[in-house]
Amino acid sequence: MSAPLFDRVAIIGIGLIGSSLARAIKAEGLARTVTCADANPEHAERAKALGIVDAAGTDPAEAAAGADLVMLCVPLGAYGDVAAAIGPALKPGVIVSDVGSVKQAVIRDMAPHLPEGVHLVPGHPVAGTEKSGPEAGFAGLFPGRWCILTPPPGTDEAVTRKVADLWRACGMTIERMDPAHHDRVLAITSHLPHLIAYTIVGTATDLEDHLRQEVIKYSASGFRDFTRIAGSDPTMWRDVFLNNREAVLDCLQRFNEDLTALQRSIRRGEGDALFDLFTRTREIRQGVLEARQA
């Protein structure tokens, strides 16, 4: 058996992604010791009881002390406070990374709190479900999915490779991107779809009571898919939209323009235009299937 990649890994936030990573690290023998901290003491205790971490508590600095990799798996809005808390406890040479879906915010909020000699390698495993909490995680969340790394200019290449090796060992395919480019890409592939899902389900909740109950009772697969997405962690998604607002608003403007054109085609009975749109979008779906990202 090969030596572990890390001696001690600290996971800050033991929800879906954090607990899935802890399970994958244990399953693949990627670290000798895994610690975690979570603001919710019940989550920390549950993670320890599940055996996916060796030590657990609520103090992020205590979990990070002595670690050679610290992975933030908390909502984006907490990054600055967590970085400030763990900064004094970090040992020289430690790698700090994360799993958030907005990368410019990571550098903005974390870098000022990290001492000299600490390596920051932001990352985003593009995987997830609508579930949350330590029991929601599973090691099989990552295989076949992409992990995007956005190391700042000047980052030690060997350090970036080590973070890549971790995610690769979890079954992911690695891609590197500029942080701003990442945020624009994810705005259309992830953030806008969530915003639309929240809006559609929100519209259903505002219907008259009898009609709302029928919508729920007779939900077809399309509406069920939207409710699945809209069932995601509200804290996480509030922070995503607030921290990627420019890219999201740009995508939302384009979507509104396309929606207006679609309304016009329906109003005018332009069947050929509708058929052409649906044909092009069907091809996108086929591409997703062929890329094994369905």
Number of C-alpha atoms within 10 A of each C-alpha: 4 6 10 15 19 18 15 21 28 29 31 28 25 32 23 22 30 28 28 24 26 28 22 24 26 19 13 13 17 23 20 15 18 25 26 33 27 24 15 13 14 14 23 24 19 17 27 18 13 13 12 24 25 16 18 27 21 19 17 26 20 19 26 29 20 18 26 21 26 27 23 28 24 23 19 26 18 15 21 18 13 19 22 18 18 20 22 14 18 26 17 14 14 20 23 25 25 24 24 23 28 26 28 19 23 26 19 12 18 21 18 12 17 19 15 9 12 17 22 24 24 29 31 21 21 17 16 15 15 13 17 18 20 25 16 16 23 17 19 13 21 24 15 16 21 19 21 25 27 25 23 16 7 6 13 13 9 9 17 21 15 16 21 22 17 20 26 19 18 24 19 22 18 19 13 14 16 15 22 15 14 19 25 18 16 19 27 17 11 14 25 19 17 21 18 16 20 20 14 15 18 13 11 17 15 10 12 9 11 8 13 14 14 10 15 14 9 10 13 10 9 8 16 14 13 18 19 16 19 22 17 17 16 12 12 16 18 14 18 21 20 14 20 21 15 14 21 24 14 13 18 19 12 12 15 11 12 12 12 11 13 16 12 12 15 12 9 9 11 12 11 10 14 13 11 11 12 12 11 10 12 12 11 12 13 12 13 12 11 10 11 10 12 9
